[in-house]
Amino acid sequence: MKHLRTAFLAFILSALLLMPSLATAQGKWTASSTDGFTPRTYPCAASVDGIIYVFGGFSTILATGAQSTCEAYDPTTDKWITPDLSGIMTARGGASASVVDGKIYVVGGSDASGTALNSVQLLDPIAGEWFTYKSTGSMTARNRHCAAVVGGKIYIIGGAQSTTYQTKVEVLDPVAKVWSSLTTTGTFSPRRASAVAVIDDKIYVFGGFNGAAYLNTLEVFDPATNTWSTPSVSGEPLPRAGAAAAVVDGKMYIIGGYNGALPDIIEEFDPKTNSWTTINTEGQFSTRSGVALATVGNRHYIIGGSQSDPIAPYNEYLTFPPSSVHNTSEESLLRLSPNPTGNLLKIENIPANTLRLSIVNLLGEQVAEVVNPTDPLTTINLNNSPAGMYIVRIVTQAGTVTRMIVKE
């Protein structure tokens, strides 16, 4: 009888382990406010100092009605505002938004007439001002392209101009204000509306549409060698265009998109094993394509996009368990310069998924704060603080990192 009971318990345990409905959720969806957000598809988004800025987009799923709308979302208050900005953003959809040194570069897209653009506009969120960016050289006009920042430079990949699909990799050096077209080796499949991610300074481009079919192609660009490669992978991800890619702990997560239907699953790619898997999530994600993604702390916001006309407003974020985020073992990489400092303190190698960065004096009074910084580098203005000693405190989910600085 004892052996029968043991066998029965083993059978039940095996059955429970095999039941997908009881699989542990690897991520959680949460709905956020859309009050004050203009519905649109193929907007672009970027976060600076914990605030998400969303630009442009189309008012229909047919990519017409390009908008000049710029709205900002504060995750700490769950509120949308329309920032008071000087200057005007050109109406555009299918553009990209990239952050370098705290400024947002809005690149390309299509205007209200459907013409692909090669212009760049620069938003300084601190000054609250738009600038028409002037540079040497120019980018090939394109929309629904990929943009990735590596080494302080903006790489533009893929996209389309009318029915012409781009293969060029073009690079903007924001410091030199120069565009260059790279000579590359390897193969890139021309397409638009791909998802893009940067992992270990390599650019991963997934999926998209080539004018005839939805793709599940994954190709990797190495800016150090200007080389494309196509990894041999295990697993078979869904083809999809208009999706977004989030990066967590060195892995890429593909969210949303369209392939004739609207996929409701999230697929994970691990570059260390070159393997694809499907992850389980709890909560509700509104399936859609043409989405924008912005990461603040450990929240990956999927904003905008469309299911059908008329387009509804969307703002949902995905979080992962603490085991999926970086820990304070990275504190040895943290760099404060100069130290002693003057009015401007540069903080480099801020750990990923930092919740709060603050500077306090020796009385414990806070003199500066950045909530949910998303860039590994930020500059703090200490102009209004007197000379003396200060503590830089970085709070992550795994703990707190502190450093001492001296202001002269």
Helices and strands as residue ranges (DSSP letters): H 2-18, G 20-22, E 27-31, E 44-48, E 51-55, E 70-74, E 79-81, E 96-100, E 103-107, E 120-124, E 129-132, E 146-150, E 153-157, E 160-161, E 164-165, E 169-173, E 178-181, E 195-199, E 202-209, E 214-222, E 227-229, E 244-248, E 251-255, E 266-270, E 275-279, E 281-282, E 292-296, E 299-303, E 315-319, G 322-324, G 328-333, E 335-337, E 344-348, E 354-361, E 366-371, E 377-381, E 388-396, E 399-407
